[in-house]
Amino acid sequence: GKNRISENSLLLSAFLFGSIGAFLSMQIFRHKTKKLKFRILVPLFFVLRVLILYYLYKYMI
C-alpha cells in the first residue's frame, strides 16, 4: 500500500539527471536489472550523453 514511483519516471530521471548513477544503482542494489527496458535504455542514455558532450566540446570550444 505504499506509494511507488513509475518506471517512466525512473527512466526520465535517468535521462535528465544521470544515467551513470542510475546504472550503478541498478548494479549495486539489483533493482530493475531484469527489466529489458532498463537494461537497454539506461546505458543508451549514457552513450547519448557522452556523444552530446563530445559534440559540444568539439564544436563549441
All heavy atoms as TSV, in Angstrom:
chain	resi	resn	atom	element	x	y	z
A	1	GLY	N	N	0.791	-1.193	0.000
A	1	GLY	CA	C	0.000	0.000	0.000
A	1	GLY	C	C	0.842	1.269	0.000
A	1	GLY	O	O	0.297	2.337	0.175
A	2	LYS	N	N	2.143	1.150	-0.173
A	2	LYS	CA	C	2.967	2.354	-0.182
A	2	LYS	C	C	2.988	2.965	-1.573
A	2	LYS	O	O	2.760	2.302	-2.570
A	2	LYS	CB	C	4.397	2.032	0.249
A	2	LYS	CG	C	4.508	1.574	1.679
A	2	LYS	CD	C	5.950	1.344	2.033
A	2	LYS	CE	C	6.057	0.861	3.468
A	2	LYS	NZ	N	7.439	0.654	3.864
A	3	ASN	N	N	3.296	4.258	-1.624
A	3	ASN	CA	C	3.418	4.939	-2.911
A	3	ASN	C	C	4.678	4.468	-3.617
A	3	ASN	O	O	5.708	4.270	-3.006
A	3	ASN	CB	C	3.487	6.448	-2.706
A	3	ASN	CG	C	2.186	7.005	-2.183
A	3	ASN	OD1	O	1.137	6.435	-2.402
A	3	ASN	ND2	N	2.262	8.118	-1.495
A	4	ARG	N	N	4.562	4.318	-4.934
A	4	ARG	CA	C	5.702	3.862	-5.737
A	4	ARG	C	C	5.899	4.822	-6.887
A	4	ARG	O	O	4.967	5.414	-7.392
A	4	ARG	CB	C	5.430	2.465	-6.271
A	4	ARG	CG	C	5.224	1.447	-5.148
A	4	ARG	CD	C	5.056	0.099	-5.704
A	4	ARG	NE	N	6.345	-0.298	-6.266
A	4	ARG	CZ	C	6.726	-1.537	-6.445
A	4	ARG	NH1	N	5.919	-2.501	-6.133
A	4	ARG	NH2	N	7.892	-1.813	-6.957
A	5	ILE	N	N	7.138	4.929	-7.328
A	5	ILE	CA	C	7.454	5.757	-8.476
A	5	ILE	C	C	7.309	4.908	-9.739
A	5	ILE	O	O	7.644	3.719	-9.737
A	5	ILE	CB	C	8.875	6.351	-8.351
A	5	ILE	CG1	C	9.137	7.364	-9.438
A	5	ILE	CG2	C	9.922	5.270	-8.342
A	5	ILE	CD1	C	10.358	8.207	-9.191
A	6	SER	N	N	6.803	5.503	-10.790
A	6	SER	CA	C	6.569	4.739	-12.015
A	6	SER	C	C	7.891	4.477	-12.738
A	6	SER	O	O	8.876	5.188	-12.558
A	6	SER	CB	C	5.621	5.504	-12.942
A	6	SER	OG	O	6.252	6.639	-13.481
A	7	GLU	N	N	7.886	3.452	-13.572
A	7	GLU	CA	C	9.078	3.132	-14.352
A	7	GLU	C	C	9.425	4.267	-15.301
A	7	GLU	O	O	10.598	4.566	-15.511
A	7	GLU	CB	C	8.858	1.828	-15.126
A	7	GLU	CG	C	8.844	0.612	-14.256
A	7	GLU	CD	C	8.735	-0.674	-15.042
A	7	GLU	OE1	O	8.542	-0.616	-16.277
A	7	GLU	OE2	O	8.854	-1.739	-14.427
A	8	ASN	N	N	8.422	4.899	-15.870
A	8	ASN	CA	C	8.686	6.007	-16.777
A	8	ASN	C	C	9.355	7.174	-16.051
A	8	ASN	O	O	10.219	7.841	-16.617
A	8	ASN	CB	C	7.405	6.465	-17.458
A	8	ASN	CG	C	6.917	5.460	-18.482
A	8	ASN	OD1	O	7.702	4.683	-19.012
A	8	ASN	ND2	N	5.636	5.475	-18.753
A	9	SER	N	N	8.968	7.410	-14.808
A	9	SER	CA	C	9.608	8.473	-14.027
A	9	SER	C	C	11.058	8.132	-13.729
A	9	SER	O	O	11.928	9.008	-13.762
A	9	SER	CB	C	8.856	8.702	-12.719
A	9	SER	OG	O	7.572	9.201	-12.972
A	10	LEU	N	N	11.334	6.876	-13.446
A	10	LEU	CA	C	12.715	6.454	-13.215
A	10	LEU	C	C	13.562	6.630	-14.471
A	10	LEU	O	O	14.693	7.109	-14.408
A	10	LEU	CB	C	12.762	4.990	-12.769
A	10	LEU	CG	C	12.383	4.686	-11.333
A	10	LEU	CD1	C	12.319	3.180	-11.122
A	10	LEU	CD2	C	13.359	5.318	-10.385
A	11	LEU	N	N	13.008	6.252	-15.605
A	11	LEU	CA	C	13.745	6.398	-16.865
A	11	LEU	C	C	13.954	7.867	-17.218
A	11	LEU	O	O	15.026	8.247	-17.691
A	11	LEU	CB	C	13.015	5.670	-17.994
A	11	LEU	CG	C	13.097	4.154	-17.943
A	11	LEU	CD1	C	12.161	3.534	-18.962
A	11	LEU	CD2	C	14.518	3.681	-18.149
A	12	LEU	N	N	12.951	8.682	-16.979
A	12	LEU	CA	C	13.091	10.108	-17.259
A	12	LEU	C	C	14.168	10.738	-16.374
A	12	LEU	O	O	14.990	11.520	-16.854
A	12	LEU	CB	C	11.759	10.826	-17.059
A	12	LEU	CG	C	11.767	12.321	-17.335
A	12	LEU	CD1	C	12.105	12.598	-18.799
A	12	LEU	CD2	C	10.438	12.930	-16.961
A	13	SER	N	N	14.189	10.368	-15.110
A	13	SER	CA	C	15.215	10.927	-14.224
A	13	SER	C	C	16.607	10.423	-14.617
A	13	SER	O	O	17.588	11.155	-14.514
A	13	SER	CB	C	14.914	10.619	-12.763
A	13	SER	OG	O	14.999	9.247	-12.502
A	14	ALA	N	N	16.707	9.193	-15.087
A	14	ALA	CA	C	17.993	8.685	-15.565
A	14	ALA	C	C	18.448	9.462	-16.793
A	14	ALA	O	O	19.623	9.786	-16.929
A	14	ALA	CB	C	17.896	7.201	-15.889
A	15	PHE	N	N	17.520	9.776	-17.673
A	15	PHE	CA	C	17.857	10.521	-18.881
A	15	PHE	C	C	18.269	11.953	-18.566
A	15	PHE	O	O	19.260	12.453	-19.085
A	15	PHE	CB	C	16.670	10.522	-19.845
A	15	PHE	CG	C	16.913	11.307	-21.093
A	15	PHE	CD1	C	17.775	10.827	-22.062
A	15	PHE	CD2	C	16.290	12.519	-21.287
A	15	PHE	CE1	C	18.008	11.556	-23.217
A	15	PHE	CE2	C	16.518	13.254	-22.436
A	15	PHE	CZ	C	17.379	12.767	-23.405
A	16	LEU	N	N	17.531	12.600	-17.694
A	16	LEU	CA	C	17.769	14.020	-17.425
A	16	LEU	C	C	18.908	14.276	-16.450
A	16	LEU	O	O	19.633	15.254	-16.591
A	16	LEU	CB	C	16.492	14.670	-16.877
A	16	LEU	CG	C	15.316	14.743	-17.833
A	16	LEU	CD1	C	14.107	15.325	-17.123
A	16	LEU	CD2	C	15.655	15.559	-19.064
A	17	PHE	N	N	19.056	13.422	-15.447
A	17	PHE	CA	C	19.931	13.774	-14.331
A	17	PHE	C	C	21.140	12.879	-14.130
A	17	PHE	O	O	21.995	13.198	-13.327
A	17	PHE	CB	C	19.130	13.821	-13.023
A	17	PHE	CG	C	17.983	14.773	-13.083
A	17	PHE	CD1	C	16.698	14.304	-13.009
A	17	PHE	CD2	C	18.199	16.122	-13.233
A	17	PHE	CE1	C	15.629	15.179	-13.058
A	17	PHE	CE2	C	17.146	17.012	-13.298
A	17	PHE	CZ	C	15.852	16.531	-13.205
A	18	GLY	N	N	21.214	11.766	-14.783
A	18	GLY	CA	C	22.409	10.974	-14.582
A	18	GLY	C	C	22.226	9.497	-14.836
A	18	GLY	O	O	21.803	8.743	-13.974
A	19	SER	N	N	22.555	9.122	-16.029
A	19	SER	CA	C	22.408	7.721	-16.404
A	19	SER	C	C	23.462	6.845	-15.754
A	19	SER	O	O	23.201	5.682	-15.451
A	19	SER	CB	C	22.464	7.583	-17.919
A	19	SER	OG	O	23.618	8.237	-18.412
A	20	ILE	N	N	24.655	7.386	-15.505
A	20	ILE	CA	C	25.695	6.565	-14.882
A	20	ILE	C	C	25.306	6.231	-13.438
A	20	ILE	O	O	25.518	5.117	-12.982
A	20	ILE	CB	C	27.091	7.224	-14.985
A	20	ILE	CG1	C	28.183	6.239	-14.597
A	20	ILE	CG2	C	27.185	8.466	-14.140
A	20	ILE	CD1	C	28.366	5.109	-15.550
A	21	GLY	N	N	24.713	7.174	-12.750
A	21	GLY	CA	C	24.241	6.913	-11.385
A	21	GLY	C	C	23.113	5.896	-11.372
A	21	GLY	O	O	23.060	5.026	-10.508
A	22	ALA	N	N	22.220	5.994	-12.336
A	22	ALA	CA	C	21.130	5.027	-12.436
A	22	ALA	C	C	21.675	3.640	-12.734
A	22	ALA	O	O	21.232	2.638	-12.152
A	22	ALA	CB	C	20.142	5.451	-13.509
A	23	PHE	N	N	22.650	3.566	-13.634
A	23	PHE	CA	C	23.238	2.275	-13.971
A	23	PHE	C	C	23.948	1.658	-12.766
A	23	PHE	O	O	23.786	0.471	-12.477
A	23	PHE	CB	C	24.207	2.424	-15.145
A	23	PHE	CG	C	24.865	1.140	-15.536
A	23	PHE	CD1	C	24.166	0.197	-16.259
A	23	PHE	CD2	C	26.167	0.860	-15.165
A	23	PHE	CE1	C	24.759	-1.005	-16.624
A	23	PHE	CE2	C	26.766	-0.335	-15.521
A	23	PHE	CZ	C	26.061	-1.261	-16.245
A	24	LEU	N	N	24.743	2.457	-12.075
A	24	LEU	CA	C	25.442	1.939	-10.895
A	24	LEU	C	C	24.459	1.512	-9.809
A	24	LEU	O	O	24.670	0.493	-9.149
A	24	LEU	CB	C	26.420	2.985	-10.355
A	24	LEU	CG	C	27.637	3.251	-11.229
A	24	LEU	CD1	C	28.448	4.410	-10.668
A	24	LEU	CD2	C	28.491	2.014	-11.377
A	25	SER	N	N	23.402	2.262	-9.639
A	25	SER	CA	C	22.386	1.891	-8.652
A	25	SER	C	C	21.711	0.575	-9.016
A	25	SER	O	O	21.416	-0.246	-8.144
A	25	SER	CB	C	21.331	2.988	-8.544
A	25	SER	OG	O	21.894	4.166	-8.059
A	26	MET	N	N	21.462	0.386	-10.313
A	26	MET	CA	C	20.878	-0.880	-10.758
A	26	MET	C	C	21.786	-2.046	-10.387
A	26	MET	O	O	21.310	-3.097	-9.947
A	26	MET	CB	C	20.655	-0.872	-12.270
A	26	MET	CG	C	19.487	-0.048	-12.734
A	26	MET	SD	S	19.398	0.107	-14.532
A	26	MET	CE	C	19.304	-1.589	-15.053
A	27	GLN	N	N	23.090	-1.873	-10.554
A	27	GLN	CA	C	24.029	-2.952	-10.282
A	27	GLN	C	C	24.222	-3.177	-8.784
A	27	GLN	O	O	24.257	-4.315	-8.329
A	27	GLN	CB	C	25.383	-2.648	-10.937
A	27	GLN	CG	C	25.313	-2.475	-12.440
A	27	GLN	CD	C	24.634	-3.633	-13.139
A	27	GLN	OE1	O	24.964	-4.785	-12.916
A	27	GLN	NE2	N	23.653	-3.324	-13.971
A	28	ILE	N	N	24.347	-2.097	-8.032
A	28	ILE	CA	C	24.602	-2.217	-6.589
A	28	ILE	C	C	23.389	-2.764	-5.851
A	28	ILE	O	O	23.512	-3.670	-5.024
A	28	ILE	CB	C	25.025	-0.852	-6.015
A	28	ILE	CG1	C	26.396	-0.463	-6.571
A	28	ILE	CG2	C	25.050	-0.881	-4.484
A	28	ILE	CD1	C	26.794	0.967	-6.278
A	29	PHE	N	N	22.213	-2.224	-6.152
A	29	PHE	CA	C	21.008	-2.601	-5.410
A	29	PHE	C	C	20.192	-3.685	-6.090
A	29	PHE	O	O	19.158	-4.099	-5.576
A	29	PHE	CB	C	20.133	-1.361	-5.174
A	29	PHE	CG	C	20.821	-0.315	-4.361
A	29	PHE	CD1	C	21.181	0.889	-4.931
A	29	PHE	CD2	C	21.127	-0.538	-3.031
A	29	PHE	CE1	C	21.814	1.861	-4.190
A	29	PHE	CE2	C	21.764	0.427	-2.278
A	29	PHE	CZ	C	22.107	1.622	-2.854
A	30	ARG	N	N	20.656	-4.150	-7.273
A	30	ARG	CA	C	19.946	-5.193	-8.023
A	30	ARG	C	C	18.474	-4.831	-8.225
A	30	ARG	O	O	17.570	-5.623	-8.002
A	30	ARG	CB	C	20.048	-6.544	-7.332
A	30	ARG	CG	C	21.443	-7.076	-7.283
A	30	ARG	CD	C	21.793	-7.607	-8.638
A	30	ARG	NE	N	23.114	-8.223	-8.611
A	30	ARG	CZ	C	23.984	-8.066	-9.564
A	30	ARG	NH1	N	23.681	-7.333	-10.603
A	30	ARG	NH2	N	25.145	-8.627	-9.490
A	31	HIS	N	N	18.258	-3.571	-8.649
A	31	HIS	CA	C	16.900	-3.076	-8.849
A	31	HIS	C	C	16.679	-2.820	-10.328
A	31	HIS	O	O	17.464	-2.128	-10.962
A	31	HIS	CB	C	16.690	-1.789	-8.047
A	31	HIS	CG	C	15.281	-1.298	-8.075
A	31	HIS	ND1	N	14.258	-1.987	-7.480
A	31	HIS	CD2	C	14.731	-0.207	-8.634
A	31	HIS	CE1	C	13.133	-1.332	-7.662
A	31	HIS	NE2	N	13.394	-0.242	-8.369
A	32	LYS	N	N	15.646	-3.406	-10.874
A	32	LYS	CA	C	15.270	-3.270	-12.284
A	32	LYS	C	C	16.284	-3.900	-13.234
A	32	LYS	O	O	16.308	-3.569	-14.414
A	32	LYS	CB	C	15.060	-1.800	-12.667
A	32	LYS	CG	C	14.004	-1.087	-11.878
A	32	LYS	CD	C	12.639	-1.591	-12.241
A	32	LYS	CE	C	11.572	-0.798	-11.517
A	32	LYS	NZ	N	10.271	-1.404	-11.619
A	33	THR	N	N	17.099	-4.812	-12.760
A	33	THR	CA	C	18.107	-5.424	-13.620
A	33	THR	C	C	17.521	-6.493	-14.542
A	33	THR	O	O	18.156	-6.867	-15.523
A	33	THR	CB	C	19.236	-6.051	-12.795
A	33	THR	OG1	O	18.675	-6.978	-11.860
A	33	THR	CG2	C	20.025	-4.987	-12.062
A	34	LYS	N	N	16.338	-6.986	-14.254
A	34	LYS	CA	C	15.719	-7.999	-15.110
A	34	LYS	C	C	14.804	-7.380	-16.159
A	34	LYS	O	O	14.371	-8.073	-17.065
A	34	LYS	CB	C	14.936	-8.993	-14.260
A	34	LYS	CG	C	15.837	-9.839	-13.387
A	34	LYS	CD	C	15.070	-10.870	-12.620
A	34	LYS	CE	C	16.019	-11.692	-11.763
A	34	LYS	NZ	N	15.322	-12.721	-11.007
A	35	LYS	N	N	14.533	-6.099	-16.015
A	35	LYS	CA	C	13.667	-5.418	-16.975
A	35	LYS	C	C	14.473	-5.033	-18.206
A	35	LYS	O	O	15.428	-4.275	-18.130
A	35	LYS	CB	C	13.070	-4.150	-16.349
A	35	LYS	CG	C	12.214	-4.392	-15.150
A	35	LYS	CD	C	10.808	-4.559	-15.585
A	35	LYS	CE	C	9.905	-4.678	-14.358
A	35	LYS	NZ	N	8.532	-4.761	-14.747
A	36	LEU	N	N	14.096	-5.573	-19.353
A	36	LEU	CA	C	14.808	-5.328	-20.600
A	36	LEU	C	C	14.827	-3.842	-20.939
A	36	LEU	O	O	15.833	-3.313	-21.416
A	36	LEU	CB	C	14.167	-6.127	-21.734
A	36	LEU	CG	C	14.863	-6.051	-23.082
A	36	LEU	CD1	C	16.281	-6.588	-22.977
A	36	LEU	CD2	C	14.064	-6.802	-24.120
A	37	LYS	N	N	13.724	-3.171	-20.670
A	37	LYS	CA	C	13.632	-1.743	-20.959
A	37	LYS	C	C	14.731	-0.965	-20.231
A	37	LYS	O	O	15.371	-0.090	-20.805
A	37	LYS	CB	C	12.247	-1.244	-20.535
A	37	LYS	CG	C	12.008	0.206	-20.789
A	37	LYS	CD	C	10.551	0.639	-20.648
A	37	LYS	CE	C	9.820	0.161	-19.454
A	37	LYS	NZ	N	8.501	0.789	-19.305
A	38	PHE	N	N	15.002	-1.302	-18.988
A	38	PHE	CA	C	16.028	-0.613	-18.207
A	38	PHE	C	C	17.425	-1.041	-18.627
A	38	PHE	O	O	18.338	-0.220	-18.676
A	38	PHE	CB	C	15.839	-0.882	-16.712
A	38	PHE	CG	C	14.758	-0.034	-16.105
A	38	PHE	CD1	C	13.434	-0.409	-16.189
A	38	PHE	CD2	C	15.068	1.140	-15.462
A	38	PHE	CE1	C	12.440	0.372	-15.639
A	38	PHE	CE2	C	14.084	1.933	-14.903
A	38	PHE	CZ	C	12.765	1.540	-15.002
A	39	ARG	N	N	17.598	-2.322	-18.930
A	39	ARG	CA	C	18.920	-2.814	-19.329
A	39	ARG	C	C	19.379	-2.213	-20.646
A	39	ARG	O	O	20.577	-2.141	-20.917
A	39	ARG	CB	C	18.905	-4.336	-19.413
A	39	ARG	CG	C	18.843	-4.978	-18.053
A	39	ARG	CD	C	19.029	-6.477	-18.034
A	39	ARG	NE	N	19.332	-7.116	-19.282
A	39	ARG	CZ	C	18.790	-8.240	-19.700
A	39	ARG	NH1	N	17.919	-8.872	-18.946
A	39	ARG	NH2	N	19.142	-8.780	-20.843
A	40	ILE	N	N	18.442	-1.794	-21.483
A	40	ILE	CA	C	18.796	-1.196	-22.762
A	40	ILE	C	C	18.856	0.332	-22.674
A	40	ILE	O	O	19.821	0.951	-23.110
A	40	ILE	CB	C	17.798	-1.624	-23.860
A	40	ILE	CG1	C	17.976	-3.116	-24.139
A	40	ILE	CG2	C	17.988	-0.805	-25.123
A	40	ILE	CD1	C	16.939	-3.694	-25.057
A	41	LEU	N	N	17.825	0.941	-22.102
A	41	LEU	CA	C	17.711	2.394	-22.153
A	41	LEU	C	C	18.711	3.124	-21.260
A	41	LEU	O	O	19.238	4.169	-21.668
A	41	LEU	CB	C	16.287	2.816	-21.801
A	41	LEU	CG	C	15.238	2.513	-22.865
A	41	LEU	CD1	C	13.862	2.939	-22.398
A	41	LEU	CD2	C	15.590	3.184	-24.173
A	42	VAL	N	N	18.973	2.631	-20.075
A	42	VAL	CA	C	19.882	3.356	-19.173
A	42	VAL	C	C	21.295	3.447	-19.773
A	42	VAL	O	O	21.860	4.544	-19.823
A	42	VAL	CB	C	19.861	2.753	-17.753
A	42	VAL	CG1	C	20.938	3.359	-16.885
A	42	VAL	CG2	C	18.493	2.959	-17.110
A	43	PRO	N	N	21.890	2.356	-20.256
A	43	PRO	CA	C	23.196	2.514	-20.922
A	43	PRO	C	C	23.114	3.364	-22.194
A	43	PRO	O	O	24.040	4.113	-22.502
A	43	PRO	CB	C	23.623	1.080	-21.247
A	43	PRO	CG	C	22.869	0.234	-20.290
A	43	PRO	CD	C	21.572	0.933	-20.084
A	44	LEU	N	N	22.008	3.269	-22.931
A	44	LEU	CA	C	21.830	4.090	-24.123
A	44	LEU	C	C	21.817	5.574	-23.762
A	44	LEU	O	O	22.408	6.402	-24.460
A	44	LEU	CB	C	20.544	3.706	-24.852
A	44	LEU	CG	C	20.223	4.503	-26.106
A	44	LEU	CD1	C	21.281	4.260	-27.176
A	44	LEU	CD2	C	18.849	4.147	-26.615
A	45	PHE	N	N	21.159	5.923	-22.675
A	45	PHE	CA	C	21.148	7.312	-22.211
A	45	PHE	C	C	22.563	7.785	-21.901
A	45	PHE	O	O	22.922	8.926	-22.193
A	45	PHE	CB	C	20.274	7.475	-20.974
A	45	PHE	CG	C	18.804	7.248	-21.211
A	45	PHE	CD1	C	17.967	6.936	-20.161
A	45	PHE	CD2	C	18.253	7.336	-22.477
A	45	PHE	CE1	C	16.615	6.737	-20.353
A	45	PHE	CE2	C	16.898	7.123	-22.684
A	45	PHE	CZ	C	16.077	6.834	-21.625
A	46	PHE	N	N	23.361	6.916	-21.323
A	46	PHE	CA	C	24.743	7.276	-21.019
A	46	PHE	C	C	25.523	7.552	-22.300
A	46	PHE	O	O	26.235	8.551	-22.413
A	46	PHE	CB	C	25.420	6.181	-20.199
A	46	PHE	CG	C	26.868	6.451	-19.940
A	46	PHE	CD1	C	27.255	7.451	-19.072
A	46	PHE	CD2	C	27.846	5.715	-20.578
A	46	PHE	CE1	C	28.597	7.722	-18.844
A	46	PHE	CE2	C	29.188	5.965	-20.359
A	46	PHE	CZ	C	29.557	6.977	-19.481
A	47	VAL	N	N	25.381	6.688	-23.287
A	47	VAL	CA	C	26.078	6.867	-24.564
A	47	VAL	C	C	25.628	8.165	-25.230
A	47	VAL	O	O	26.448	8.928	-25.746
A	47	VAL	CB	C	25.850	5.650	-25.492
A	47	VAL	CG1	C	26.349	5.918	-26.895
A	47	VAL	CG2	C	26.511	4.416	-24.899
A	48	LEU	N	N	24.340	8.443	-25.202
A	48	LEU	CA	C	23.837	9.682	-25.783
A	48	LEU	C	C	24.422	10.895	-25.082
A	48	LEU	O	O	24.806	11.872	-25.734
A	48	LEU	CB	C	22.313	9.720	-25.708
A	48	LEU	CG	C	21.566	8.814	-26.670
A	48	LEU	CD1	C	20.074	8.853	-26.387
A	48	LEU	CD2	C	21.837	9.215	-28.099
A	49	ARG	N	N	24.513	10.849	-23.773
A	49	ARG	CA	C	25.080	11.966	-23.016
A	49	ARG	C	C	26.550	12.179	-23.380
A	49	ARG	O	O	26.994	13.307	-23.555
A	49	ARG	CB	C	24.935	11.730	-21.523
A	49	ARG	CG	C	25.408	12.910	-20.692
A	49	ARG	CD	C	25.017	12.752	-19.249
A	49	ARG	NE	N	23.589	12.679	-19.095
A	49	ARG	CZ	C	22.842	13.695	-18.645
A	49	ARG	NH1	N	23.409	14.814	-18.320
A	49	ARG	NH2	N	21.554	13.575	-18.522
A	50	VAL	N	N	27.300	11.097	-23.509
A	50	VAL	CA	C	28.708	11.207	-23.893
A	50	VAL	C	C	28.831	11.795	-25.291
A	50	VAL	O	O	29.678	12.666	-25.533
A	50	VAL	CB	C	29.419	9.837	-23.796
A	50	VAL	CG1	C	30.777	9.872	-24.443
A	50	VAL	CG2	C	29.523	9.408	-22.347
A	51	LEU	N	N	28.004	11.362	-26.218
A	51	LEU	CA	C	28.050	11.895	-27.583
A	51	LEU	C	C	27.687	13.379	-27.618
A	51	LEU	O	O	28.317	14.159	-28.337
A	51	LEU	CB	C	27.118	11.103	-28.493
A	51	LEU	CG	C	27.551	9.677	-28.804
A	51	LEU	CD1	C	26.472	8.961	-29.606
A	51	LEU	CD2	C	28.875	9.659	-29.536
A	52	ILE	N	N	26.698	13.766	-26.846
A	52	ILE	CA	C	26.313	15.180	-26.789
A	52	ILE	C	C	27.446	16.010	-26.202
A	52	ILE	O	O	27.780	17.080	-26.733
A	52	ILE	CB	C	25.012	15.352	-25.982
A	52	ILE	CG1	C	23.835	14.786	-26.777
A	52	ILE	CG2	C	24.769	16.825	-25.633
A	52	ILE	CD1	C	22.557	14.655	-25.976
A	53	LEU	N	N	28.048	15.543	-25.132
A	53	LEU	CA	C	29.158	16.279	-24.530
A	53	LEU	C	C	30.350	16.357	-25.478
A	53	LEU	O	O	31.008	17.388	-25.559
A	53	LEU	CB	C	29.564	15.644	-23.202
A	53	LEU	CG	C	28.567	15.812	-22.068
A	53	LEU	CD1	C	29.010	15.013	-20.849
A	53	LEU	CD2	C	28.377	17.274	-21.727
A	54	TYR	N	N	30.618	15.289	-26.193
A	54	TYR	CA	C	31.694	15.295	-27.180
A	54	TYR	C	C	31.422	16.337	-28.262
A	54	TYR	O	O	32.293	17.109	-28.636
A	54	TYR	CB	C	31.862	13.906	-27.788
A	54	TYR	CG	C	32.861	13.880	-28.920
A	54	TYR	CD1	C	34.228	13.930	-28.659
A	54	TYR	CD2	C	32.444	13.827	-30.236
A	54	TYR	CE1	C	35.155	13.923	-29.698
A	54	TYR	CE2	C	33.350	13.811	-31.276
A	54	TYR	CZ	C	34.711	13.858	-30.997
A	54	TYR	OH	O	35.620	13.859	-32.026
A	55	TYR	N	N	30.209	16.335	-28.766
A	55	TYR	CA	C	29.835	17.299	-29.799
A	55	TYR	C	C	29.992	18.722	-29.276
A	55	TYR	O	O	30.541	19.584	-29.963
A	55	TYR	CB	C	28.398	17.051	-30.254
A	55	TYR	CG	C	27.894	18.121	-31.187
A	55	TYR	CD1	C	28.218	18.103	-32.534
A	55	TYR	CD2	C	27.097	19.158	-30.713
A	55	TYR	CE1	C	27.773	19.090	-33.398
A	55	TYR	CE2	C	26.645	20.155	-31.577
A	55	TYR	CZ	C	26.982	20.116	-32.898
A	55	TYR	OH	O	26.556	21.089	-33.747
A	56	LEU	N	N	29.490	18.990	-28.083
A	56	LEU	CA	C	29.596	20.333	-27.514
A	56	LEU	C	C	31.059	20.735	-27.322
A	56	LEU	O	O	31.432	21.875	-27.610
A	56	LEU	CB	C	28.846	20.408	-26.183
A	56	LEU	CG	C	27.327	20.351	-26.279
A	56	LEU	CD1	C	26.721	20.283	-24.888
A	56	LEU	CD2	C	26.786	21.526	-27.064
A	57	TYR	N	N	31.858	19.816	-26.846
A	57	TYR	CA	C	33.266	20.121	-26.634
A	57	TYR	C	C	33.997	20.382	-27.951
A	57	TYR	O	O	34.754	21.329	-28.085
A	57	TYR	CB	C	33.942	18.969	-25.885
A	57	TYR	CG	C	35.411	19.209	-25.640
A	57	TYR	CD1	C	35.838	20.088	-24.660
A	57	TYR	CD2	C	36.360	18.553	-26.410
A	57	TYR	CE1	C	37.185	20.321	-24.437
A	57	TYR	CE2	C	37.709	18.768	-26.207
A	57	TYR	CZ	C	38.121	19.648	-25.212
A	57	TYR	OH	O	39.453	19.878	-25.018
A	58	LYS	N	N	33.710	19.556	-28.943
A	58	LYS	CA	C	34.438	19.649	-30.212
A	58	LYS	C	C	34.006	20.868	-31.037
A	58	LYS	O	O	34.855	21.528	-31.638
A	58	LYS	CB	C	34.202	18.374	-31.027
A	58	LYS	CG	C	35.006	18.337	-32.305
A	58	LYS	CD	C	34.887	17.007	-32.987
A	58	LYS	CE	C	35.724	17.013	-34.253
A	58	LYS	NZ	N	35.682	15.769	-34.950
A	59	TYR	N	N	32.733	21.151	-31.067
A	59	TYR	CA	C	32.244	22.193	-31.963
A	59	TYR	C	C	31.923	23.516	-31.287
A	59	TYR	O	O	31.744	24.520	-31.962
A	59	TYR	CB	C	31.010	21.691	-32.714
A	59	TYR	CG	C	31.343	20.541	-33.631
A	59	TYR	CD1	C	30.951	19.241	-33.316
A	59	TYR	CD2	C	32.073	20.743	-34.782
A	59	TYR	CE1	C	31.267	18.193	-34.151
A	59	TYR	CE2	C	32.396	19.696	-35.625
A	59	TYR	CZ	C	31.996	18.417	-35.293
A	59	TYR	OH	O	32.315	17.378	-36.124
A	60	MET	N	N	31.875	23.537	-29.979
A	60	MET	CA	C	31.547	24.782	-29.302
A	60	MET	C	C	32.774	25.467	-28.696
A	60	MET	O	O	32.723	26.628	-28.349
A	60	MET	CB	C	30.513	24.539	-28.192
A	60	MET	CG	C	29.217	23.994	-28.702
A	60	MET	SD	S	28.422	25.223	-29.757
A	60	MET	CE	C	26.973	24.382	-30.233
A	61	ILE	N	N	33.836	24.735	-28.548
A	61	ILE	CA	C	35.030	25.322	-27.923
A	61	ILE	C	C	36.101	25.537	-28.968
A	61	ILE	O	O	36.313	24.863	-29.878
A	61	ILE	CB	C	35.538	24.435	-26.770
A	61	ILE	CG1	C	34.518	24.428	-25.666
A	61	ILE	CG2	C	36.898	24.925	-26.282
A	61	ILE	CD1	C	34.897	23.573	-24.484
